[in-house]
Amino acid sequence: MSLRYFVITSILILMVMVTSLLIGYRYVFSLSNIEQSIEDYQNRELLSIKIALDHEFVFLETLNYDYAVWDDSYEFLQKQDFNYINSNFADDTFKALKIDGVFIYDMNFNLVYSKMHNYIQVKDFEAPEFNLQTHPKNKIILPLNYAIPKNDSSKRSGFLKTKHGPVMFASHMIRKTNNTGEQVGAMVFIRKLRPPFIEKLASVAQVDLTHFIPTNGEYPANLKKLTGSLQGGRIATQRQRALTDINNEPLMLIDIKHYHQKLPVLLDRDLLLTLLMFLLISLVGLFIINRYFIHPLIRGAEALNKMLLRNTLSPLKMSNQFLELQVLIKGFNALFMQISEKNKELERISKIDGLTHLFNRRAFDEIFEQQWSEAKNKRSTLTILLVDVDFFKQFNDVYGHQAGDTALQKVANTLNKTALLYQGVAARYGGEEFIILLNRLSDEQSAEVSNLLLSAVTDLQIDHIGSDIQNHLTISIGCVNINGNHIFKQNIQPKSAIKTADDSLYQAKNEGRNRVKFKSI
């Protein structure tokens, strides 16, 4: 067999194999991953619509709650003094609150007061569907214990079909402002569903939405309602969902046009281009490859490819009879050793502040994330002390920046010694700010350490005639002690803890500096 024939045959076989692998890989892995990615994206789009819809209900519920849980509303149902109505439900109120109706009921579903006022058209209208004596199936709109499930006995919200079109409503039990007093009735706010409402949902969710109500009142069979997911459906460029009313009946159809308007296919343009490029490279390689050169190159390429996949470098453990390749291998291995040493040095330098030789902010963030997870898992306490050198700008202005650097070094050394004494970590957080992280301290111990730091810096007796409070350098401390159980139960976030310490530091500075403000969460 000639070498050329062997190479051509090998390349053709390789081309067939690679083509099959690429197509097979795309079919088995890539295509399914792309489809899964699109499915996840479309789920997020539907969820965004649902969240935007829920946000509108939260807004209406909040308005309704503010009026329902109010002493004046409570007294109205008891005394039925209509001065309350005249004062609180004038036409301008509907426009200000962006509502189209108010209904007040007693505990027997009797309508005590109602007003339907189109705040856009500024005219009254009728909504007999809210007369619960003539429309008993709508009693479910009221949050009375015997009308709805026990786990939702204080409020109710949803959609309702009326002769004027669909409306959204929110209702709360009427209570005193402090949420006490016997239940005397309920208050309902309504708002009409207008085209701008759907447009707002589309804008918030970043999708194209159109809506309509079938003229014949018939809805497609097996129509799914809007729940925030595909509900087992396949990916598509667009789909229909229904908004349902409080009685679980279709209220409106929504056409959703998804962001992905082109679904994945097996042989797409990228794959075809990849196959074409491979063919061209193979033909070019036919003229330059020979059997004495291809084998060591493949071995070297495989070794390098493994390094890339693992994202690590390692010396090449291979030999070759050609001098040039031997030099290449030895050179690579020597370069690997130099890079490894440099990386170690750079890793160390990147985490240390050059002036104070404390950990820098980047290193602290890594340590803080690790210790936060540990405190959360072990339910242990974590203490954060945010330290600021008082009037440091004035210090630099009076003594110069070199003296300022020396002062920062002394303060940093004092903070670090105290932190190490309590098995903690000190870091420079930025400028004249430092941060200390301590573990497993009680509130009393945290306050003790903070006051110890104040005294230790004062004992340095660094002159500071530019200070507004002392003739020597002082510090202010914001201290927060976080209980690990609270981290787990209340889902406290690390950034929130840092913010709390920063707020305490801000309070300490506002109250005169050279002091500690402590908070436990």
Secondary structure by P-SEA (a helix, b strand, c coil): ccaaaaaaaaaaaaaaaaaaaaaaaaaccaaaaaaaaaaaaaaaaaaaaaaaaaaaaaaaaaaaaaaaacaaaaaaaaccccccccccccaaaaaaacccbbbbbcccccccbbbbbcccccccccccccccccccccccccccccccccccccbbbbbbbccccccccccccccccccccccccbbbbbbcccaaaaaaaaaaacbbbbbbccccccccccccccccccccccccccbbbbbbcccccccbbbbbbcccccccccccaaaaaaaaaaaaaaaaaccccccccaaaaaaaaaaaaaaaaaccccccccccccaaaaaaaaaaaaaaaaaaaaaaaaaaaaacccccccccaaaaaaaaaaaaaaaaaacbbbbbbbbbbcaaaaaaaaccaaaaaaaaaaaaaaaaaaaaaaccccccccccbbbbbbccccaaaaaaaaaaaaaaaaaccccccccccccbbbbbbbbbbbbaaaaaaacccaaaaaaaaaaaaaaaaaacccbbbbbcc
